[in-house]
Structure formats: C-alpha cells, structure tokens
Amino acid sequence: EFISANDLASLMNVSVNEVIKVCLGLGMFVSINQRLDAEAITIITDEFGYDVEFLSAEEEESIIEEDDEADLVDRAPIVTIMGHVDHGKTSLLDYIRNSRVASGEAGGITQHIGAYDVMTETGKRITFLDTPGHEAFTAMRARGAKVTDVVIIVVAADDDVMPQTKEALNHAQAAGSPIVIAINKIDKPAANPDRIREQLAAMNVLVEEWGGKYQCQEISAKSGQGIPDLLEKVLLEAEILELKANPNRNAVGTVIEASLDKGRGYVTTVLVQTGTLKVGDIVLAGSHYGRVKAMTDHRGKKMKAAIPSTPVQVLGLDGAPQAGDKLQVMETEREARELASNRTQLQREQSMRTKKHITLDEIGRRLAIGSFKELNVIVKGDVDGSVEALSDSLLKLSTPEVQVNILNKGVGQISESDVLLASASDAIIIGFQVRPSLNARKLAEQEQIDIRLYSIIYNAINELKDAMEGMLAPTV
Ligand code: GDP
C-alpha cells in the first residue's frame, strides 16, 4: 500500500471526490484517507490519463538511503557564477582555474569538462560549474537536479546592475541559494563600486558593509585582485550550510554534460554528490548504463576514485545521458541494464511524465485540495512602469491562504529563461504588451507552462483575482 486516495487526488490535481466517484464507477469503494495498493493506483491514474512509475525497491533504496551522522564528512561547496553578459563571468572562471589557487597541483592543459575544482590558498577545495549563467543553472533545476550550493553574482563596476543581473538574482533567490556579490573590473578607471552597491540596495539586495546580509567583494578578473577574498567569502557561506556527504558508500552524482568522442566513446562529466565513484563501478545514468572504464579530472589526469563534490569525466557509458540526470552506482550489471531499458521504455511512452505545472484555471482546484499555498508569478512587460504597477497589484492579491510571489519581473519579451524558471519553480508567466519568443513558446508547450498575455493591466489583475477567488469558494 502506497498513498491515500486524497494524496493521489492532489498529485493528479483533481478533487478527491472525483477520485472516489471514479472508483465507485469501477466497483471499488474507497474513502478519502484509505491507502491504495499498486493495482488500484494503476487503475485510477489510468482513468485520469496518467501513467505511474513504481520504483523498484533497490532503486528507491539507493536514492533515499540515509547516512549515519557518524559517516558524514565535510564536502567542498559547488558554485555557479552568474551575471549580465560581458560583466566577466568567463574571465572569473578562467582566472580561478588558471591562477595560483589552482597551482600546487600538477599543471597540464586544463580542458572544459563542465566543472572543475580548485584548492584555495587556505587549503580548502571549491568546485565550480563551468557553464556560467542562470540558464544552465535553472535548466538543471527544472530537471529536478539541485547541484549548486552557493551562487556568485558578478556585476561590472564600470557598468550598472543590468537586466540579467536582476534575473540572475531572481533565479538564485528562487532556488534558495546563498549569494555572494562580486563587483568586477575594479581595475578600470571608470569603476564605481559604490554605484553598484547603491543599485543593489535599491532592489533590496543590501551588502554586508552597508548592514545587509549579502557578502560582497571587489575583484578584478583581469589582475586577480580580491579573488582570494572572494573565495574565502564563498567558503564562509558554505560553512553555514554545513555541507556533508558520506564518502564510504556507493556513489550518487549528477550528470553535468555528456558527448560522444570519436576516440573514446561516450564521455560523461559527473559531479559526485555522495559516496565515492571508482573505476570499475557499474553505473546507471538516466536511461544509460555501463561500467566505469576510466576517469579523468579537468587536467586530463587519470583518477581511480572520486570523492563527493569532485567533477570527473567518466568513460564507459553506453550513451549520452542528459545534463541533470542522476547517476548512481548499481550492484550488478543486470540490474543496471534492466533499469536503463525500463527508463528508455518509459521515455518512449512519456508525454505524461512531464510534470504538470500550475495553470490559472487550475488554481481553484489545487486550493480546494488544500496543497496550494503560494502562487509564483513571472511578469514581463514592455515598459518598466507597467511592469512595476502590475507586479505591485498582483502582490496585493495575496490572501491569508495564498501568497503571491513575483519570482522575476522585467522589461522585454518572454524568453526561454523565463519559461525554465517557471518550470523549475512551478510559476505562471504573465506578459503585458509583450509576447514569448518562438523558442520560449515551444519550450512552454513542452514544459506545459501557462503563459498569459494581456494588453490591459486591469484585465490581468482581474483574471488572477478571479482565479484566486475561485480557490476560496471551491466548487467540489
Ligand atoms: P561574460 O560574458 O560575463 O562571461 O564576460 P567575459 O568574461 O567574457 O568578459 C567580458 C569582457 O570584459 C572581456 O573583454 C574581458 O577581458 C573583460 N573583463 C572581464 N573582467 C575584467 C576585469 O576585471 N577587468 C578588466 N579590465 N576587464 C575585464
């Protein structure tokens, strides 16, 4: 027996009465809190047009296996760098990778494998995801992978807080990640870091030296000035998180990127999150599996074992899993092969496995079920004034039962990045006098994100208000 009729109803976004009615129609008498067995669940979900996936006991166990407190040791923080284009994300990543902080370890030509780890001057390890920007960050999150522990937001001191700076802040905040601000290009004559602090303060991001909670460091990604201090601040944030993992168990990690290499076959970069990944391990990642033939780090150095928070390139998988796929070590090749082929099968039949996202029409139903407490909204508009006015009005629609959150607001067309954020945070997108880009529309269709377009502010507010009142007077 798995879950109650009530829980099942809320998972499917239908009222429990509907579930009970369907059961009656099928000759099954169930009550609201009755726990249902696998067969009943399969029949009921089928009636509502859903497929269910029951994890095998082994699979479930390997995912939720709890570690003993005593087995946990500190692990390095995993960091993503975000910020506006040209503010210096790539330069900062490159500087850290190539500079003193990385020295002390055998040199060699560093290569882009999607992530790298360095040793700081104070002897602590930090791992960086090597794809800067919030798109990759949020795409992973939309796929259910939370990899990043701390976010660095880069702002150029000779420029302003820009739209993508705000977007990056919003994406990091939506993920609940601690943020360290790096004010970059401090070497430039036109640098004015106080202006950046001021602009950040104007958006409620108050830096520590001004009494706020955000650590901030002036740096130059060109000369390296301030970078060791920046890394220490990242470590401070990490310390608060008490990041720990158990190195003495079968590894679980996340796929960062994967490709087909002519000479070496499928090459998969994995970030080990817990356990130790070893050469010879049998692994399952997404719908692919294989035996780890060899592992290398970002310097191309061979590795026999990779502890938690270590990025490694793995050879030996039978295909290229997707970024964000979980990788886990399996006991037997047979088991890995079976699970991989099950997943391939499931992917074929997929359609239903795309998580159902909130839509305006569904708000009432979800609220009636009682599982809905927050309505996340992304607002895009043609001019700043209307974006602000609309956002303010929407915030005011919050009731004691439902809090309206504006995850991101900005001027410009609705982008893929907006849709990814909506998918990762289960949000509705409201466009005022703007439309989605072609790619954003395609992605929204695929991810089933509700995009509402308005040309009159009043209509937008009223429709949302109606939807929210619908949830206050449920028609069950
Ligand atoms: P990204 O788009 O955020 O990845 O930005 P880049 O790292 O590509 O940097 C954009 C430009 O700014 C490049 O021409 C860099 O050389 C330059 N740049 C980055 N950081 C600094 C810095 O600290 N000082 C100076 N003077 N130039 C920088």
Residues whose N, C-alpha, C, O or C-beta is under 5 A from the ligand:
A	BS01	GDP	H84 V85 D86 H87 G88 K89 T90 S91 L92 N184 K185 I186 D187 K188 I219 S220 A221 K222
